[in-house]
Amino acid sequence: MDKPKILIVEDEEKIARVLELELTYEGYETGKAHDGLEGFRLFQEKTWDLILLDVMLPGISGIELLRRIRTVNTGVAVIMLTAKDSVEDKVSGLDLGANDYITKPFQIEELLARIRASLRMSQLQLQLQNQANAHAQFPENEDWLAVGELTLNEMTREVKRGEDEIELTPREFDLLAYLMKHPRQVLNREQLLNGVWGYDYYGDTNVVDVYIRYLRNKIDKPYGAALIHTVRGVGYVIKDSK
């Protein structure tokens, strides 16, 4: 079995070297870049399973590098490394498609756990996509989840509201699918984190609120009728109000 390949993009050479040594010891194959432009070049030259990406980089910032990566590859896992602990930085990275973030200084054991969780999630998504591709040849066998006029197909990863097709990021899709599998059931943040991000997720629970807002902007706001509802002090529920 091939070793997972991890690209480290970190301008602090001591930190980059420590990460390189630890990851190599854990059995990963690594590459290393000290600025954003070099990081983008290495990203283009090789297929990576995960990228550790510092936010503050010379050349181009980590946020800009993430944006460029996601324009050509939505599958590679990305964990943001940042010295900033503001919600704005976290949301910016998540909004552009980061899978996770960790704030410096961090314990290497925690980072390794997050890497394992992100790699497992990426592998699961790849398996689901392969199943969807294989199943796409037989559309008559497709099964759709439905709440009101909102429909979702896990095999083809299609989402529609009425006749309109709605584009979602992989994480938005997974969250919506989880909600639609539990219609009219109030789910708290911990249930949603465990069901969508996995039990190994170490980040803040407010990531759920962030992604609920993203979903509402795409599936509710343009249509004037809400399907995702907040139950104050408890969590969220998806239901047709008609």
JORA-V393534 format. One record per pair of residues at least 4 apart in sequence whose ideal C-beta (glycine too) atoms are under 7 Angstrom apart, sorted by the first residue. I is the first residue (numbers start at 1). GAP is how many residues later the second one is. D is the distance in Angstrom with one decimal. If there is no record, write none. Layout:
# JORA-V393534
I;GAP;D
I;GAP;D
This chain:
# JORA-V393534
3;24;5.9
3;25;5.9
3;26;4.4
4;24;5.4
4;45;4.3
4;46;6.7
4;115;5.8
5;24;4.7
5;41;6.9
5;42;6.9
5;43;5.0
5;44;5.1
6;17;5.6
6;22;4.9
6;24;5.3
6;42;6.8
6;43;6.6
6;44;4.9
6;46;6.5
7;24;4.7
7;35;5.9
7;36;6.3
7;41;4.7
7;44;4.7
8;8;5.5
8;11;5.1
8;12;6.1
8;22;6.1
8;23;6.9
8;24;4.8
8;44;4.9
9;24;4.8
9;30;3.6
9;42;6.6
9;43;6.8
9;44;5.0
9;45;6.0
9;48;6.7
9;53;7.0
9;56;6.8
10;5;5.3
10;6;4.2
10;9;6.7
10;42;6.9
10;44;4.6
10;71;6.5
11;23;5.1
11;24;6.1
11;43;6.3
11;46;5.3
11;47;5.8
12;4;6.5
13;4;6.1
13;21;6.5
14;4;6.5
15;4;6.3
16;4;6.2
16;16;5.5
16;18;6.6
17;4;6.4
18;4;6.2
19;4;6.0
19;33;6.4
20;4;6.2
20;10;5.2
20;12;5.6
21;4;6.3
22;4;6.4
22;86;5.4
23;5;4.3
23;7;5.1
24;4;6.6
24;6;5.9
26;86;6.3
31;11;5.3
31;15;6.7
33;5;4.0
33;6;3.9
33;9;5.2
34;4;6.4
35;4;6.8
35;22;5.6
35;23;4.5
35;24;3.8
36;4;6.4
36;21;4.3
36;22;7.0
36;23;4.1
36;24;3.5
36;25;6.3
36;26;6.7
36;28;6.6
36;29;4.6
37;4;6.6
37;22;3.9
37;23;6.0
38;4;6.4
39;4;6.2
39;26;5.7
40;4;6.5
40;25;5.7
40;28;5.9
41;4;6.4
42;4;6.6
43;5;6.6
43;8;7.0
43;26;6.0
48;28;5.5
49;27;6.9
49;28;6.7
49;70;6.1
49;73;6.9
50;26;6.8
50;27;4.3
50;29;6.9
50;65;6.2
50;68;6.0
50;69;5.9
51;25;6.1
51;27;4.8
52;27;5.5
52;29;5.9
53;9;4.8
53;12;6.5
53;13;6.2
53;25;5.7
53;27;5.5
53;28;6.5
54;8;5.3
54;27;4.7
55;6;6.7
55;7;4.1
55;8;6.3
55;25;5.9
55;26;7.0
55;27;4.1
55;29;6.6
55;34;6.2
56;5;7.0
56;6;6.9
56;27;6.7
57;4;5.7
57;5;5.2
57;8;6.9
60;4;4.4
60;5;5.6
61;4;6.9
62;4;6.2
62;18;6.5
63;4;6.6
63;29;5.7
63;30;6.6
63;33;6.6
64;4;6.6
65;4;6.3
66;4;6.2
66;12;6.1
66;27;6.5
66;30;4.9
66;31;6.7
66;32;6.1
67;4;6.8
67;29;5.3
69;4;5.8
69;7;7.0
69;9;6.9
70;4;6.0
70;26;6.0
70;27;4.3
74;23;6.6
74;96;6.7
75;47;6.6
75;51;6.7
77;22;4.8
77;41;4.1
77;42;6.2
77;45;4.5
78;19;6.9
78;20;4.8
78;21;5.6
79;20;6.3
79;21;4.8
79;22;6.7
79;23;6.4
79;35;6.0
79;36;6.8
79;39;6.0
80;13;4.3
80;18;4.9
80;21;4.1
81;21;6.1
81;23;6.3
82;7;5.6
82;19;6.3
82;21;5.9
82;22;6.7
83;21;4.7
84;5;4.5
85;18;5.0
87;4;5.9
88;4;6.2
89;4;6.6
90;4;6.2
90;11;5.4
91;4;5.7
91;119;5.7
92;4;6.6
93;5;3.9
93;8;5.5
94;4;5.4
94;113;6.6
94;116;6.2
97;72;6.2
99;19;4.9
99;22;6.9
100;14;5.4
100;18;5.7
100;103;6.3
101;102;6.7
102;4;4.9
102;8;6.9
102;9;5.8
102;12;6.1
106;4;5.7
106;5;5.5
108;4;6.2
109;4;6.5
110;4;6.5
110;92;6.1
111;4;6.3
112;4;6.5
113;4;6.4
113;87;5.8
113;89;6.8
114;4;6.2
114;88;6.0
115;4;6.2
116;4;6.4
116;84;6.9
117;4;6.4
117;81;5.5
117;83;3.7
117;84;6.5
118;4;6.3
119;4;6.3
120;4;6.4
121;4;6.4
121;77;6.3
122;4;6.4
123;4;6.5
124;4;6.4
125;4;6.3
125;45;5.8
126;4;6.4
127;4;6.4
128;4;6.3
129;4;6.4
130;4;6.5
131;4;5.9
131;24;6.2
132;4;6.3
132;23;4.7
132;24;5.1
132;25;5.7
135;20;4.4
135;21;7.0
136;20;5.8
142;11;5.6
142;13;6.2
142;14;6.6
144;7;4.8
144;8;6.7
144;9;5.1
145;6;6.8
145;7;4.7
145;32;7.0
145;35;4.3
145;36;6.6
146;4;6.8
146;5;4.8
147;33;5.6
147;36;5.3
147;80;5.7
147;91;5.4
147;92;6.7
147;93;5.7
148;79;5.9
148;92;3.4
148;94;6.6
149;12;5.8
149;13;4.8
150;11;5.0
150;69;6.1
150;77;5.7
151;9;4.9
152;7;5.0
152;24;6.2
152;25;5.9
152;28;5.5
153;4;7.0
153;5;4.7
154;23;5.8
157;16;5.9
158;7;6.8
159;7;4.5
159;9;5.7
159;14;6.8
159;17;6.7
160;4;6.3
160;5;5.5
160;6;6.5
161;5;6.0
161;58;5.8
161;62;6.0
166;52;5.5
166;53;5.9
168;4;4.0
168;5;4.4
168;8;6.6
168;50;6.6
169;4;6.9
170;4;6.4
171;4;6.4
171;40;6.3
172;4;6.3
172;39;6.2
172;42;5.6
172;43;5.8
173;4;6.2
174;4;6.4
174;22;5.0
175;4;6.6
175;17;6.8
175;21;5.0
175;36;5.2
175;40;6.5
176;4;6.1
176;39;5.7
177;4;6.3
178;4;7.0
178;14;6.6
178;17;4.7
178;18;5.2
179;8;7.0
179;49;6.9
179;59;4.2
180;58;6.1
182;5;6.0
183;55;5.9
183;56;6.1
184;53;6.4
184;55;4.6
185;52;6.4
186;45;4.9
186;48;5.3
186;49;5.6
186;51;4.6
187;4;4.5
187;5;5.4
187;48;5.0
187;49;5.9
187;50;6.9
188;46;5.9
188;47;3.8
189;4;6.1
189;16;4.4
189;19;4.6
189;46;5.9
190;4;6.2
190;15;7.0
191;4;6.0
192;4;5.7
192;16;5.0
193;4;5.0
193;8;5.6
193;12;6.2
193;15;6.2
194;4;7.0
194;5;5.5
197;4;3.9
203;4;5.5
206;4;6.5
207;4;6.5
208;4;6.2
209;4;6.5
210;4;6.8
211;4;6.4
212;4;6.4
212;16;6.4
212;24;5.9
213;4;6.5
214;4;6.7
215;4;5.7
215;13;6.2
216;4;4.5
216;5;5.9
216;12;5.6
217;4;5.1
219;8;6.6
220;6;4.7
220;7;5.9
220;8;6.0
225;16;6.8
226;15;6.9
227;11;5.5
227;12;6.9
227;13;6.5
228;8;6.1
228;10;5.3
229;7;6.9
229;8;5.3
229;10;6.6
230;6;6.0
231;4;6.0
231;5;6.9
231;6;5.9
